Amino acid sequence: MNPSATQLLMEVWTLGSCVELMSLTVFPVQPDEGLKRRVKEHWEKDPCAIRYADCADRDIVHAFADVDQRLYEQDNMRAEFAAFAKARDKKVLEVGLGVGSDLLSWARAGADVCGVDLTEASVNLIRRRLMAEGLSAQVMVGDAENLPFPDSHFDIFYSWGVLHHTPDTEKAMRQAWRVLKPGGTLKLMLYHYPSVFAYLIWMLYGPLKGKFVNPRKIVFDHLESPGTKAFTEDEVQEMLARTLVHGTPQTVKIQPYLASADLLTFELSDKYRGRKWQIIRQIYPRKLVKLLVGDKFGFFMTVEAVKPQFQ
Ligand SMILES: C[S@@+](CC[C@H](N)C(=O)[O-])C[C@H]1O[C@@H](n2cnc3c(N)ncnc32)[C@H](O)[C@@H]1O
């Protein structure tokens, strides 16, 4: 990346970190059922990506095939990271399902997949999708922080863009390790900081509104469901080390990516449909962001780690 752009980003980051020092808590991580209820309410009303579905004259299979295609095209690292085709006959647990794009991809690939989501909206929609395609998978309402499965049960634990929404991410991570078999793989996508999109949101809801608070506090208050977090790579490393009680995870791979959010190429939800966002999208210098900034400051961060064989 261009050194002056790097320097500028680091300065903004440092500024953010200084302000962070002044704010008491960026992430309240105590069990917070009130917050979880509000998270659930948010996703019950707006299952992630349902806005892409054009159900008007279309059957459910075709309407959602378009949604899936759009999701995989706009963030093409997702299917590659999931590696659905390698999961044939493996026991997969997916947590946080949205409209079920990945869950159906696991099922089509021949995985023995089970899905859990906090909301009835998501679970009911996915059951209809599975039935319409003649696919089978176990799908249920449940909570990432309290999974109803025995220890050492799954080969793959997968969760894309979810655990940063639950109030106690670390507890959810402990649950993920618990239900994974030794030698099983944890695959997550978490929001990343410092990142272009976090600063965009910060700029809009912070300085442009006369508020000078931590960028992560702005993400917490304004992005998607209430209480959304964005983590640094170091925080994820530390969380992985703390949550796996016995042994250290093998082959930890943490990789940030410039995502459709950073490039403003994703379909905006109602919350971001105002004139301000339309103008920003039109004048946004995507090519420059790609060229000068690159993946290191991307908003999506994939995390892959293997549970040790002997504990
Ligand atoms: C941003 S959407 C991501 C959905 C899907 N993985 C995707 O990428 O399209 C977040 C999803 O996580 C679910 N979710 C949030 N907190 C959860 C929790 N504690 N346990 C299970 N699901 C949760 C929401 O209901 C919602 O369906």
PDBQT file of the ligand as one rigid body, heavy atoms in Angstrom, charges set to zero:
ROOT
HETATM    1  C1  LIG A 401     -25.753 -10.530   9.576  1.00  0.00    +0.000 C 
HETATM    2  S1  LIG A 401     -26.822 -11.932   9.626  1.00  0.00    +0.000 S 
HETATM    3  C2  LIG A 401     -25.750 -13.139   8.866  1.00  0.00    +0.000 C 
HETATM    4  C3  LIG A 401     -26.533 -14.281   8.309  1.00  0.00    +0.000 C 
HETATM    5  C4  LIG A 401     -25.773 -15.235   7.385  1.00  0.00    +0.000 C 
HETATM    6  N1  LIG A 401     -24.687 -15.904   8.063  1.00  0.00    +0.000 N 
HETATM    7  C5  LIG A 401     -25.284 -14.485   6.183  1.00  0.00    +0.000 C 
HETATM    8  O1  LIG A 401     -24.096 -14.198   6.095  1.00  0.00    +0.000 OA
HETATM    9  O2  LIG A 401     -26.089 -14.153   5.342  1.00  0.00    +0.000 OA
HETATM   10  C6  LIG A 401     -26.786 -12.385  11.332  1.00  0.00    +0.000 C 
HETATM   11  C7  LIG A 401     -27.635 -13.584  11.680  1.00  0.00    +0.000 C 
HETATM   12  O3  LIG A 401     -27.198 -14.076  12.948  1.00  0.00    +0.000 OA
HETATM   13  C8  LIG A 401     -28.312 -14.369  13.750  1.00  0.00    +0.000 C 
HETATM   14  N2  LIG A 401     -27.884 -14.233  15.154  1.00  0.00    +0.000 N 
HETATM   15  C9  LIG A 401     -27.543 -13.124  15.832  1.00  0.00    +0.000 A 
HETATM   16  N3  LIG A 401     -27.218 -13.433  17.096  1.00  0.00    +0.000 NA
HETATM   17  C10 LIG A 401     -27.335 -14.783  17.237  1.00  0.00    +0.000 A 
HETATM   18  C11 LIG A 401     -27.147 -15.695  18.307  1.00  0.00    +0.000 A 
HETATM   19  N4  LIG A 401     -26.769 -15.293  19.510  1.00  0.00    +0.000 N 
HETATM   20  N5  LIG A 401     -27.377 -17.001  18.071  1.00  0.00    +0.000 NA
HETATM   21  C12 LIG A 401     -27.784 -17.445  16.843  1.00  0.00    +0.000 A 
HETATM   22  N6  LIG A 401     -27.990 -16.616  15.805  1.00  0.00    +0.000 NA
HETATM   23  C13 LIG A 401     -27.758 -15.295  15.985  1.00  0.00    +0.000 A 
HETATM   24  C14 LIG A 401     -29.372 -13.373  13.300  1.00  0.00    +0.000 C 
HETATM   25  O4  LIG A 401     -30.669 -13.792  13.628  1.00  0.00    +0.000 OA
HETATM   26  C15 LIG A 401     -29.115 -13.288  11.801  1.00  0.00    +0.000 C 
HETATM   27  O5  LIG A 401     -29.834 -14.291  11.112  1.00  0.00    +0.000 OA
ENDROOT
TORSDOF 0
